[in-house]
Amino acid sequence: MVPSVLALLVLACASTAQLPPSDWQRTIIFIHKETSPSQYVFLRGGLDHSRRPDCVHNATVDPCSIPIWHIWTTRYGKYNAWRQGDNFLDWYGPEWGQGMVESINFPPQGTPMMWTTDASGWCDPNDMACYYQGRLTMNDPDYFNAERAGFGYTPRNKWGEHYWMLDVLMDCSRTWEGWFNVKAYLTPEREWEPDIWQRDSCTSCRYMPPPSSRNHMARCGVTNVFQWGKPFPCEIFPNHPDPALPDNY
Ligand SMILES: *[C@@H]1O[C@H](CO)[C@@H](O)[C@H](O)[C@H]1NC(C)=O
């Protein structure tokens, strides 16, 4: 029958593909960078070009870019616009077709992160509902959390304000034995995070990083906590279960 022949053909083609099977795992990155409300931190990264001479400056086809899926759909317009069409962690800034924010006169400069704090009662100063109605009166106590609003409190943050967060599914099969490089990028200044020299293991980390890198070395499938422009302190640990993946995942 025609459909089963087609199915066989598809299977045969898939089994001859060069890429390893994909391995999607939830990967969380925090970078601490003190910012003002008009500043936004994006993430860039992937594999180091010095390790792979075949990298090309086009995220869609670049073997040094790592496929990602943003987990959260948020109320906050900027994060939510910039996450659209952001399909890779890469080194090159805006992706082809990545969402724009009308009030901001530059395209997204990489993978958007969310501003977070560890203060559980935190309200956005412009959010009257949060201030006057209060978090506790809501039927849904997570309504004002960063994962739902786009910035703010997250139970994952144990350290303080200005911990910019990325929470995505990542194709770990595209990393370097589970490792990949990251560097933050500050806007509107268009300022790369300075080089750091990560030569040693992070705190409570049972993984030995590869020898020196000028970027933070992050681990796929777990939580990574870094400081802007500094190799230490840094921490790598298994993901806390809370907040769990939303229902549509
Ligand atoms: C990147 O590569 C894809 C696939 O070959 C192509 O469709 C796209 O136009 C390229 N993008 C740019 C900006 O060159």
Ligand as a Chemical Component Dictionary entry (heavy atoms), coordinates in Angstrom:
data_LIG
# 
_chem_comp.id                   LIG 
_chem_comp.type                 NON-POLYMER 
_chem_comp.pdbx_formal_charge   0 
_chem_comp.three_letter_code    LIG 
# 
loop_
_chem_comp_atom.comp_id 
_chem_comp_atom.atom_id 
_chem_comp_atom.alt_atom_id 
_chem_comp_atom.type_symbol 
_chem_comp_atom.charge 
_chem_comp_atom.model_Cartn_x 
_chem_comp_atom.model_Cartn_y 
_chem_comp_atom.model_Cartn_z 
_chem_comp_atom.pdbx_ordinal 
LIG C1 C1 C 0 20.557 30.571 6.140 1  
LIG O1 O1 O 0 20.455 29.295 5.543 2  
LIG C2 C2 C 0 19.124 28.927 5.161 3  
LIG C3 C3 C 0 19.142 27.480 4.688 4  
LIG O2 O2 O 0 20.092 27.284 3.687 5  
LIG C4 C4 C 0 18.638 29.894 4.086 6  
LIG O3 O3 O 0 17.313 29.566 3.723 7  
LIG C5 C5 C 0 18.665 31.302 4.662 8  
LIG O4 O4 O 0 18.324 32.232 3.661 9  
LIG C6 C6 C 0 20.055 31.651 5.197 10 
LIG N1 N1 N 0 19.949 32.935 5.894 11 
LIG C7 C7 C 0 20.709 33.962 5.595 12 
LIG C8 C8 C 0 20.476 35.195 6.391 13 
LIG O5 O5 O 0 21.565 33.934 4.729 14 
# 
loop_
_chem_comp_bond.comp_id 
_chem_comp_bond.atom_id_1 
_chem_comp_bond.atom_id_2 
_chem_comp_bond.value_order 
_chem_comp_bond.pdbx_ordinal 
LIG C1 O1 SING 1  
LIG C1 C6 SING 2  
LIG O1 C2 SING 3  
LIG C2 C3 SING 4  
LIG C2 C4 SING 5  
LIG C3 O2 SING 6  
LIG C4 O3 SING 7  
LIG C4 C5 SING 8  
LIG C5 O4 SING 9  
LIG C5 C6 SING 10 
LIG C6 N1 SING 11 
LIG N1 C7 SING 12 
LIG C7 C8 SING 13 
LIG C7 O5 DOUB 14 
# 
